[in-house]
Amino acid sequence: MITMSNIIREGNPTLRARAKKLTFPLSNEITDLAHAMMEFLENSQNPELAEKYKLRAGVGLAAPQVDKSIRMTAVLVPGEEGKPAIFKHVLVNPTILSESVQLVSLAEGEGCLSVDREVSGYVPRHDRIKLRWYDLEGNEHLERLRDYPAVVVQHEIDHLNGILFFDHINEKDPFNAPEGMLLIE
């Protein structure tokens, strides 16, 4: 089971490396890791389990965050109370095929399981993306995402490219929004 002690923190060189593409069929080790990453997200979003195991809540966990430099990430964007998840998948070799011109940012900014400090500021992201990814069996999926799920997936793909969310924040004026950028509450 993955806990916070398995998640590497900023300063570890794996977080700044470009992760390696995976080939199919995936090894048992990789599929086990994929299931453990999704289990972490499920546990972190369950208040009782999160408290029991001292987990910070997360909606995404990329393999580089557990010190595996491979192009795989788990994403679990919960639905409203009692509703199914909006987006729940392990993405293998995800690629953004197209993105909107419209930029958005989370009004409260972004956080990261690998960053133990608060970094304030707007993180400009594309409001809509067209995503290609593969599941654990190697099946290709094409998906259009918008708003919050699109922001989460872009954050996770950044991890696969050695980018952390605060790299996108305007250093001189962290709350200076590019013209026309929308804020997601």
N, C-alpha and C positions, 0 to 999 in steps of 0.2 A: 504494500500500500504506500502510495506517495503521500508524504507529509511536507510541511514547510521546510523541514531539515534537508529534504532532497532537492529543493529549489535553489539554484545558484543565484547569487546577487550581483548587482552591477559591479564592475571591476573585474569579473571573471572573463577571460578572453573568449570563451565559447559564445558569450552573448554578442560579441562584436564580429564573429566570423560568419561568412556566407555558408549556410548549411548545404550538405550534399544531397543531391537528388536520390530518391530511392528507386530500386528496380523490383519488379514483380517476378515470381511470387515473393512476398515478404517473409522474412524468417519468423519463427515462433517468438524470438526475443523481441522483435519489432511489434508484432501484433499484441503481445503481452504488455508491452510498454503503452501502446495505444489504448488498450482497455484500462490500464492503471491511470493514465492521464484523464480519461473521461470519468473514471471513478472519483478521482480527486475533485473534479469540478462538481460532480453530483454531491459529494460529501461536503464540499465547501459551501454549497448553497443550502444545505440542511442545517438549520440553527443548532440543533442538538449535537449532531456529529461534528460540526465546525467547532463548537465549544469543547467537546470531548477531546478532539485531536488537535486543538489550537490551530485551526486552519483559517487563513484569510479568504474571504469570498472571492471567487474568480469566475469569469465567463469564458476565459480562454487560457490554454496552457500549451505552449510550443515546446517541442522536443529539446531545443537548445536550452530552455530554462531548467531542464533536468540533466543538463550537461551532455546531451546527445546531439551532435551537430548533423542532424538529418532533417529533411524537408517534410515535417509532419507536425500537425497541431490539432488539438481537440478544442472544439467550440461548443458551448452550451449557453445559449441565450434563452433564459426562462420566459415562459408565457405569464400571463396574469395568474393570480392565485387560483389554483385548481384547474388551470388550463395546461395543455401540453406545451412543450418548449417551442419557441419560435424557430430556432435553428439549433440542431443538435447533431453534430457529425465529427468524425475524425477525418481531417483533410490530409491526404497524401499528395505531395507535389502540387500544391495549389498555385494557380496562376491567375492574375487579374488580366482578362482579355480586353476589357474596355472600362472606362470610368467616366462619370459625368463631369462637366465643367463646374457644376454647382458644388461649392464647398460647404461643409458643415463642421461643427465642433460640439463636443459635449460641453454644456454650459458650466458644469462643475469641473471640467478638465478630466484627464485620464489618470489612471493609476496602473500599477504593474506589480505582480507578485515578486518580481526580481528587483524591485526598487523599494527600499525600506523607508524612504523619505518622501514627504509630500513635495511635489513639483507643480507649482501653480502656473496656469496659462492655458490659452487655447491651442489645441492640436488640430490644425486644419486637415480634414479628410475629404474624400470624394463622397457625395451623398448617395450615389448609386454606382454599383460595380457589376460587371458580368464576370463570373468566376468559373474557372474550370478546375476541377479537382478529381481525385481518384479515391475510391473507398478501399478498405483493407483487402478486398478480393481483386482489386485492379480495375474495377468498373469505372468508366469515365462519367462524370456528372457536370452539367452546365447549370448554373444557377444565377439568377439576378437577385441581388440584395440591395436594400436601401435603408437609409436612416441608421438606427443603432446597430442592427446586425452587420451592416456594411462597415461601420466604424470598427467593430470588434474584429472582423476578419482582416481588415487592413492592419490593425495593430498586431495581430498574430503573424501575418505574412512579413511584416517588418522584422519580427524576431528571426525569421528564417534568412533574412538578408543582413543581419547584424546591426539593425537599427532599433533604437529605443525611442519610446514615445516623445521624450523631452527633446530629442533631436529636431523635432518639428516646431517647437515653441520658439517664438521670436524672442531672442535673448534680451534685446534692448527694451522691448515693450511687450511682455508676455500676454497681455489682454488686448492687444491691438489686432482686431479681426480684419482679415483681407476683405476688400470691398465686396459686398453681396453675400458674404458667408452667413449661413443660418446657424442658430444655436439650437441644439437638441436638449430639452429640459430633462 
